[in-house]
Amino acid sequence: MTASSSSAARRWRISSFTLALMCAMPIAGAASAFDQADADFKGRIWVRDVVVPGGHAVLEGVSFVPGQKITLTRGQTVLNPQTPYQANEKGEFKASIEIPADAAPGLHAIVVNASEPNATALHNLKISPVLPLSGAEKFQVDSKKLVPGLYQVVYSPSNNALYVTSAVGRPPVKASKLLKLNPETLAIEAQVDALPVEGRDDGHLYAVYGVGVDEVNGNVWTTNTRDNSVAVYRASDLKLVKQFEPGVLPHGRDIVVDTANGKVFASGSGQIAVFDAKTLAPLTVIEPKSTVRGENFAPASLALDVANGKLYTVSMSTPEAAVIDTASGTVERIIDIPGTRSAIGVAVNPEGQRLYVTAQGSDNLLIVDLRDGKVLHDVKTGAGPLNVSYDAVSGLAYVANRGAGSITVVDADGKIVANLDGGTYPNHLGTDGKGHVFVVNKSKGADDPNGDHIRRVSPKR
């Protein structure tokens, strides 16, 4: 080695050592990797719209520290590599990230990294599958605009009428009606406003949400979700029969009437309340117990099998369904339903012993064999399947996809027969036992031409 090359080598070794030393030493003014963390961090992210492959996720950050900087990562990928988002003086920010066209539908863990001060949170971003509309030529669909805030629909054979609930906005709820419709023309035959809540001066009503019909005693039962209550109306003219005091049913959802046993079942937070259909008196409370360690069963929709004396419900908090004996009011068994997240809708085919379950969190319909509890079919229906109804005449299941704005029709083998336009926010369905399915949807606002409709869907002969 020459003198010049030896000198160059020494200079390289010195430079390398100096560089390594500089990297190891903290830079003046730079934050430490372990500086003071935000012990009271409450920052979180909301994604309010449906996210699909090839689209955008519109993010809303809330409860951050004003001025806090936010970087989002998915695995090793930084989703906002150019500039961190920064919370405004209210601790909020809005942003949009592009979703690749080849993104896999499902839940994707997004790490929310905040700095100044440091904090970390996790957000599960749901990417929903896209199911194109199809099969419209196979069905007759008739539609009629009703009133704002449609929630549920039920058909009454003895009255040959549809009963529909509506409620607008969050408390104070100042607009809420119970409607009686002609099932052939879809015209409103009668309507009544919900009763004002006593002791309040803000116009808040006992708004009606869930609905069920007592064919024997001639009553219509409703849940007053916002006020933890239940109300009973006369089916003939919608005259109020009884308004229960708040507290009888926490955050009520569905309500069904078991005419064989003279009982009314209503689902609420962690329980199913039981009432006497004739005397209207509260009887008992059923509390299904989850088999998932450390979790609670949260009853959502209800499906009644009068002939076999069974009541079915699904849990929003765990991947489970419960089978309840209607005569005794006891929980017979809990069925595991793998593949569901935030299960909410349920329907039953008594003859075929099939349970239909929709899950908003996993964007699917599952068909379960009630004899052994096995999942037979897992059908991706689109974003946000909210409710499901089974039509015994056609043997088809109808799914209201609130997020996708569609109605997916599925046969007994789990094959999609059609995916129909459901307008804005399809919310609930009901059958009349004659081959017709009725679907109500909500609107985005007063000027939405595709919302607040009822649809009658029938297979063409």
C-alpha positions as CSV (number, residue, x, y, z in Angstrom):
1,M,0.0,0.0,0.0
2,T,1.4,3.4,-0.9
3,A,1.7,6.3,1.5
4,S,-1.1,8.2,-0.2
5,S,-3.5,5.2,-0.2
6,S,-2.6,4.5,3.5
7,S,-3.4,8.1,4.3
8,A,-6.7,8.0,2.5
9,A,-7.7,4.8,4.4
10,R,-6.9,6.5,7.7
11,R,-9.0,9.5,6.7
12,W,-11.9,7.1,5.7
13,R,-11.7,5.3,9.0
14,I,-11.7,8.6,10.9
15,S,-14.6,9.9,8.8
16,S,-16.6,6.7,9.4
17,F,-15.9,6.9,13.2
18,T,-16.9,10.5,13.3
19,L,-20.1,9.8,11.4
20,A,-21.0,6.9,13.7
21,L,-20.3,9.0,16.7
22,M,-22.5,11.9,15.3
23,C,-25.4,9.5,14.7
24,A,-25.1,8.1,18.2
25,M,-25.1,11.6,19.8
26,P,-28.3,13.5,20.3
27,I,-28.6,16.5,18.1
28,A,-29.0,19.8,19.9
29,G,-32.7,20.8,20.0
30,A,-34.0,17.4,18.7
31,A,-36.6,15.5,20.7
32,S,-35.6,12.3,22.4
33,A,-37.2,9.1,21.2
34,F,-38.5,8.6,24.7
35,D,-39.6,12.1,25.6
36,Q,-42.6,12.8,27.8
37,A,-45.7,10.9,26.5
38,D,-49.3,12.3,26.4
39,A,-50.7,10.4,29.4
40,D,-54.2,11.8,28.9
41,F,-54.3,11.1,25.1
42,K,-57.9,10.8,23.8
43,G,-57.3,11.4,20.1
44,R,-59.3,9.2,17.7
45,I,-60.2,9.0,14.1
46,W,-63.7,8.6,12.5
47,V,-64.3,7.5,8.9
48,R,-68.0,8.4,8.3
49,D,-68.4,7.3,4.7
50,V,-68.1,3.9,3.1
51,V,-64.5,3.1,2.0
52,V,-64.0,0.8,-1.1
53,P,-61.0,-0.3,-3.2
54,G,-60.0,2.5,-5.6
55,G,-61.7,5.2,-3.5
56,H,-60.8,7.5,-0.7
57,A,-61.0,7.3,3.0
58,V,-62.2,10.7,4.4
59,L,-60.8,10.9,7.9
60,E,-61.9,13.1,10.8
61,G,-59.6,13.4,13.8
62,V,-61.0,14.6,17.1
63,S,-59.8,15.0,20.7
64,F,-56.2,15.6,19.8
65,V,-54.0,18.2,21.5
66,P,-54.1,21.5,19.6
67,G,-51.0,21.6,17.4
68,Q,-50.3,17.9,17.8
69,K,-48.8,16.3,14.6
70,I,-50.3,13.0,13.3
71,T,-48.7,10.4,11.0
72,L,-50.7,7.3,9.9
73,T,-49.1,4.0,9.0
74,R,-50.4,0.7,7.7
75,G,-47.7,-1.9,8.4
76,Q,-44.5,-0.4,7.1
77,T,-46.3,2.1,4.8
78,V,-46.7,5.7,5.8
79,L,-50.0,6.9,4.5
80,N,-49.2,10.6,4.7
81,P,-45.4,10.7,4.0
82,Q,-45.1,14.3,2.8
83,T,-46.5,16.2,5.7
84,P,-48.0,15.1,9.0
85,Y,-51.5,16.2,9.7
86,Q,-51.8,18.8,12.4
87,A,-54.6,19.3,14.9
88,N,-56.2,22.7,14.9
89,E,-57.1,24.8,17.9
90,K,-60.0,22.5,18.6
91,G,-57.8,19.4,18.5
92,E,-59.4,18.3,15.2
93,F,-58.2,17.6,11.6
94,K,-59.7,16.4,8.4
95,A,-57.8,14.5,5.7
96,S,-58.3,12.1,2.8
97,I,-56.1,9.1,1.9
98,E,-56.2,7.2,-1.3
99,I,-57.2,3.5,-1.2
100,P,-55.4,1.3,-3.9
101,A,-57.7,-0.4,-6.4
102,D,-56.2,-3.8,-5.3
103,A,-56.9,-3.2,-1.6
104,A,-58.3,-6.3,0.0
105,P,-61.8,-5.8,1.6
106,G,-61.8,-6.2,5.4
107,L,-60.4,-4.5,8.5
108,H,-57.0,-2.9,8.2
109,A,-55.2,-1.7,11.4
110,I,-54.0,1.9,11.0
111,V,-51.5,3.1,13.6
112,V,-52.1,6.7,14.6
113,N,-48.7,8.2,15.6
114,A,-49.0,11.6,17.3
115,S,-46.1,13.8,18.3
116,E,-45.6,17.0,20.3
117,P,-46.6,15.4,22.7
118,N,-46.1,11.7,21.8
119,A,-49.0,9.3,21.7
120,T,-50.2,6.3,19.8
121,A,-53.6,4.8,19.0
122,L,-55.0,2.2,16.7
123,H,-57.8,2.6,14.2
124,N,-59.4,-0.3,12.3
125,L,-60.2,1.0,8.8
126,K,-62.9,-1.1,7.1
127,I,-62.6,-1.5,3.4
128,S,-65.9,-2.8,2.0
129,P,-66.4,-5.0,-1.1
130,V,-68.1,-3.5,-4.1
131,L,-71.0,-5.6,-5.5
132,P,-72.4,-4.3,-8.8
133,L,-76.2,-4.0,-9.2
134,S,-77.7,-6.9,-11.1
135,G,-80.8,-8.9,-11.7
136,A,-83.3,-6.0,-11.8
137,E,-85.1,-7.7,-14.7
138,K,-86.1,-10.6,-12.4
139,F,-88.0,-8.4,-9.9
140,Q,-90.9,-6.0,-9.8
141,V,-90.1,-3.0,-7.6
142,D,-92.7,-0.4,-6.7
143,S,-91.7,2.6,-4.6
144,K,-93.4,5.5,-2.8
145,K,-92.0,8.4,-0.8
146,L,-93.3,8.6,2.7
147,V,-92.2,10.8,5.6
148,P,-88.7,11.6,6.9
149,G,-86.8,9.2,9.2
150,L,-88.2,5.8,8.2
151,Y,-87.0,3.0,10.5
152,Q,-88.9,-0.3,10.5
153,V,-91.8,-1.9,8.7
154,V,-94.0,-4.9,9.6
155,Y,-97.0,-6.5,7.8
156,S,-100.2,-7.4,9.6
157,P,-102.2,-10.2,8.0
158,S,-105.4,-9.6,10.1
159,N,-105.4,-5.9,9.2
160,N,-103.9,-6.3,5.7
161,A,-101.8,-3.3,6.5
162,L,-98.2,-2.2,6.9
163,Y,-97.0,-0.4,10.0
164,V,-94.0,1.8,9.6
165,T,-92.1,3.8,12.2
166,S,-90.3,7.1,11.7
167,A,-88.1,9.3,13.8
168,V,-85.9,12.3,12.7
169,G,-82.6,13.2,14.2
170,R,-81.1,13.0,17.7
171,P,-82.6,14.2,20.9
172,P,-84.5,16.3,21.2
173,V,-86.5,14.3,18.6
174,K,-89.3,16.6,17.5
175,A,-90.6,14.6,14.5
176,S,-91.7,11.0,14.9
177,K,-94.7,9.1,13.4
178,L,-96.3,5.7,13.3
179,L,-97.8,5.0,9.9
180,K,-100.4,2.6,8.6
181,L,-100.1,1.8,4.9
182,N,-102.1,0.0,2.2
183,P,-99.8,-2.8,1.1
184,E,-101.1,-2.7,-2.5
185,T,-100.9,1.0,-3.1
186,L,-98.3,1.9,-0.4
187,A,-100.5,4.9,0.4
188,I,-100.8,6.2,4.0
189,E,-104.2,5.2,5.5
190,A,-103.5,6.6,9.0
191,Q,-100.7,8.2,11.0
192,V,-100.1,9.5,14.5
193,D,-97.4,11.6,16.1
194,A,-95.5,10.1,19.0
195,L,-96.4,11.4,22.4
196,P,-94.5,14.3,23.9
197,V,-92.3,13.4,26.9
198,E,-93.8,15.0,30.1
199,G,-91.6,17.4,32.0
200,R,-89.6,18.5,29.0
201,D,-89.9,21.9,27.3
202,D,-87.8,21.2,24.2
203,G,-90.5,19.4,22.2
204,H,-88.9,15.9,22.6
205,L,-91.2,13.0,21.8
206,Y,-91.3,9.3,22.7
207,A,-90.0,8.6,19.2
208,V,-90.9,5.2,17.7
209,Y,-88.2,2.9,16.2
210,G,-88.9,-0.8,16.4
211,V,-92.4,-2.2,15.6
212,G,-94.4,-5.4,16.0
213,V,-98.0,-6.3,15.6
214,D,-100.2,-8.3,18.0
215,E,-102.7,-10.0,15.7
216,V,-104.8,-11.4,18.6
217,N,-105.3,-8.3,20.7
218,G,-105.2,-5.8,17.9
219,N,-102.3,-3.8,19.0
220,V,-99.1,-2.4,17.5
221,W,-96.0,-2.3,19.8
222,T,-93.1,0.1,19.3
223,T,-89.8,0.7,21.0
224,N,-88.9,4.2,22.2
225,T,-85.1,3.8,21.8
226,R,-84.0,7.2,22.9
227,D,-86.1,7.1,26.1
228,N,-85.6,3.5,27.2
229,S,-89.3,2.8,26.8
230,V,-92.1,1.0,24.9
231,A,-95.5,2.2,23.6
232,V,-98.6,0.4,22.5
233,Y,-101.1,1.7,19.8
234,R,-104.4,0.3,18.6
235,A,-103.9,-1.3,15.2
236,S,-107.2,-0.1,13.7
237,D,-106.8,3.6,14.1
238,L,-103.4,4.1,15.8
239,K,-104.8,5.4,19.0
240,L,-102.3,5.3,21.9
241,V,-103.2,2.5,24.3
242,K,-100.3,2.8,26.7
243,Q,-97.0,4.7,27.0
244,F,-94.6,3.0,29.3
245,E,-92.5,5.0,31.7
246,P,-88.8,5.4,30.8
247,G,-86.5,2.7,32.1
248,V,-88.7,-0.3,31.2
249,L,-86.3,-1.2,28.3
250,P,-82.8,0.2,28.0
251,H,-82.1,1.4,24.5
252,G,-84.8,-0.7,22.9
253,R,-84.4,-2.0,19.3
254,D,-86.6,-4.8,17.9
255,I,-90.0,-5.9,19.2
256,V,-91.9,-9.0,18.2
257,V,-95.2,-10.5,19.4
258,D,-95.6,-14.2,20.1
259,T,-99.3,-14.9,19.7
260,A,-99.0,-18.5,20.7
261,N,-97.8,-17.7,24.2
262,G,-99.3,-14.3,24.5
263,K,-95.9,-12.6,25.0
264,V,-94.1,-9.6,23.6
265,F,-90.3,-9.7,23.3
266,A,-88.2,-6.6,23.0
267,S,-84.4,-6.4,22.6
268,G,-82.4,-3.8,24.5
269,S,-79.0,-3.2,25.9
270,G,-77.8,-6.6,27.3
271,Q,-81.3,-8.0,27.6
272,I,-84.6,-9.0,26.1
273,A,-87.6,-7.6,28.0
274,V,-90.8,-9.8,28.1
275,F,-94.3,-8.3,28.4
276,D,-97.8,-9.8,28.7
277,A,-99.5,-9.2,25.3
278,K,-103.0,-8.9,26.9
279,T,-102.5,-7.1,30.2
280,L,-99.5,-5.1,28.8
281,A,-97.6,-5.8,32.1
282,P,-93.8,-6.4,32.2
283,L,-93.1,-10.1,33.0
284,T,-89.4,-10.8,33.1
285,V,-86.0,-10.1,31.5
286,I,-84.0,-12.6,29.5
287,E,-80.2,-12.1,29.6
288,P,-78.3,-14.3,27.2
289,K,-74.7,-15.0,28.4
290,S,-71.8,-14.9,26.0
291,T,-69.5,-17.9,25.8
292,V,-66.6,-15.6,24.9
293,R,-64.5,-15.0,28.0
294,G,-64.8,-11.5,29.4
295,E,-67.5,-10.4,26.9
296,N,-71.2,-9.7,27.2
297,F,-73.9,-10.7,24.8
298,A,-75.6,-7.7,23.2
299,P,-78.9,-8.6,21.7
300,A,-79.8,-6.8,18.4
301,S,-82.5,-8.0,16.0
302,L,-85.1,-10.6,16.8
303,A,-86.6,-13.4,14.7
304,L,-89.6,-15.3,15.9
305,D,-90.5,-18.9,14.9
306,V,-94.0,-19.3,16.4
307,A,-94.6,-22.8,15.0
308,N,-91.6,-24.2,16.8
309,G,-91.7,-22.0,19.8
310,K,-88.2,-20.4,19.3
311,L,-86.9,-16.8,19.4
312,Y,-83.6,-16.0,17.8
313,T,-81.3,-13.0,18.3
314,V,-77.7,-12.1,17.5
315,S,-75.1,-10.3,19.5
316,M,-73.5,-7.1,18.3
317,S,-70.5,-7.4,20.6
318,T,-69.6,-11.1,20.0
319,P,-69.8,-13.5,17.1
320,E,-72.8,-15.4,18.5
321,A,-76.5,-16.1,18.2
322,A,-78.9,-17.1,20.9
323,V,-81.8,-19.6,20.7
324,I,-84.6,-18.9,23.3
325,D,-87.6,-21.1,24.2
326,T,-90.6,-18.8,24.0
327,A,-92.8,-20.8,26.4
328,S,-90.3,-20.8,29.3
329,G,-88.2,-17.8,28.3
330,T,-85.0,-19.7,28.8
331,V,-81.9,-19.5,26.6
332,E,-81.5,-23.0,25.1
333,R,-78.1,-22.5,23.6
334,I,-75.6,-20.1,22.2
335,I,-74.4,-20.6,18.7
336,D,-70.9,-19.5,17.6
337,I,-70.9,-17.7,14.3
338,P,-67.3,-17.3,13.1
339,G,-66.8,-14.8,10.3
340,T,-69.1,-12.1,11.8
341,R,-68.2,-8.8,13.2
342,S,-70.9,-6.5,14.7
343,A,-73.7,-8.9,13.8
344,I,-77.0,-7.1,13.8
345,G,-79.7,-8.6,11.6
346,V,-81.3,-12.0,11.9
347,A,-84.0,-14.0,10.1
348,V,-85.1,-17.6,10.2
349,N,-86.3,-20.3,7.8
350,P,-88.2,-22.6,10.2
351,E,-88.9,-25.3,7.7
352,G,-85.3,-25.5,6.4
353,Q,-83.8,-24.9,9.9
354,R,-81.6,-22.1,8.6
355,L,-80.6,-18.9,10.4
356,Y,-79.7,-15.8,8.4
357,V,-77.3,-13.4,10.0
358,T,-76.1,-10.0,8.7
359,A,-73.0,-8.3,10.1
360,Q,-72.1,-4.7,9.5
361,G,-68.5,-5.0,10.6
362,S,-67.7,-7.8,8.2
363,D,-70.1,-6.8,5.3
364,N,-71.6,-10.3,5.0
365,L,-74.6,-12.5,5.3
366,L,-74.1,-15.9,6.9
367,I,-76.4,-18.9,6.5
368,V,-76.3,-21.2,9.5
369,D,-77.6,-24.7,9.9
370,L,-79.6,-24.6,13.1
371,R,-79.3,-28.4,13.6
372,D,-75.5,-28.4,14.1
373,G,-74.7,-24.7,14.3
374,K,-72.4,-24.8,11.3
375,V,-72.0,-21.9,8.9
376,L,-73.0,-23.2,5.5
377,H,-72.5,-20.0,3.4
378,D,-70.6,-16.7,3.8
379,V,-72.0,-14.2,1.3
380,K,-70.4,-10.8,0.7
381,T,-73.3,-8.5,0.1
382,G,-71.6,-5.0,0.1
383,A,-71.1,-2.3,2.6
384,G,-73.0,-2.3,5.9
385,P,-75.7,-5.1,5.7
386,L,-78.1,-4.0,8.4
387,N,-81.1,-6.2,8.3
388,V,-82.3,-9.4,6.6
389,S,-85.7,-10.9,5.9
390,Y,-86.6,-14.4,4.7
391,D,-89.5,-15.0,2.3
392,A,-90.9,-18.4,2.6
393,V,-92.9,-18.2,-0.7
394,S,-89.8,-17.8,-2.9
395,G,-87.2,-19.3,-0.5
396,L,-85.1,-16.2,-0.9
397,A,-83.4,-14.0,1.7
398,Y,-83.3,-10.2,1.2
399,V,-80.5,-8.1,2.7
400,A,-80.7,-4.3,3.3
401,N,-77.2,-3.0,2.8
402,R,-77.3,0.4,4.4
403,G,-73.8,1.5,3.4
404,A,-74.0,0.3,-0.2
405,G,-77.6,1.5,-0.8
406,S,-78.6,-1.9,-2.2
407,I,-80.9,-4.9,-1.6
408,T,-79.1,-8.2,-2.1
409,V,-81.3,-11.2,-2.8
410,V,-79.7,-14.6,-1.9
411,D,-81.0,-18.2,-2.5
412,A,-80.8,-21.1,-0.1
413,D,-77.5,-22.2,-1.6
414,G,-75.9,-18.8,-0.8
415,K,-75.9,-17.7,-4.4
416,I,-76.7,-14.1,-5.2
417,V,-79.8,-13.9,-7.3
418,A,-79.9,-10.1,-7.6
419,N,-78.4,-6.9,-6.2
420,L,-81.1,-4.3,-6.4
421,D,-81.0,-0.5,-6.0
422,G,-82.2,0.3,-2.5
423,G,-81.9,4.1,-2.6
424,T,-80.2,5.9,0.2
425,Y,-79.6,4.0,3.4
426,P,-81.8,0.9,3.2
427,N,-82.8,0.3,6.8
428,H,-85.3,-2.5,7.4
429,L,-87.3,-5.2,5.6
430,G,-90.5,-7.2,6.2
431,T,-92.4,-9.9,4.3
432,D,-96.2,-10.4,3.9
433,G,-96.2,-14.1,3.5
434,K,-97.4,-13.7,-0.1
435,G,-94.1,-13.4,-1.8
436,H,-93.7,-9.6,-1.3
437,V,-90.9,-8.0,0.6
438,F,-91.2,-4.4,1.9
439,V,-88.1,-2.2,2.4
440,V,-87.8,1.2,4.0
441,N,-84.9,3.5,3.6
442,K,-83.6,6.7,5.2
443,S,-82.4,9.9,3.5
444,K,-79.3,12.1,3.7
445,G,-81.5,15.2,4.2
446,A,-84.7,16.9,3.2
447,D,-83.5,17.4,-0.4
448,D,-82.6,13.7,-1.0
449,P,-84.8,12.3,-3.8
450,N,-83.7,8.7,-3.1
451,G,-84.5,8.6,0.6
452,D,-87.6,8.1,2.8
453,H,-89.1,5.6,0.5
454,I,-90.9,2.3,0.9
455,R,-90.3,-0.4,-1.7
456,R,-92.3,-3.4,-2.5
457,V,-90.1,-6.1,-4.1
458,S,-91.5,-9.2,-5.8
459,P,-90.0,-11.8,-8.0
460,K,-91.5,-11.8,-11.5
461,R,-93.5,-14.9,-12.3
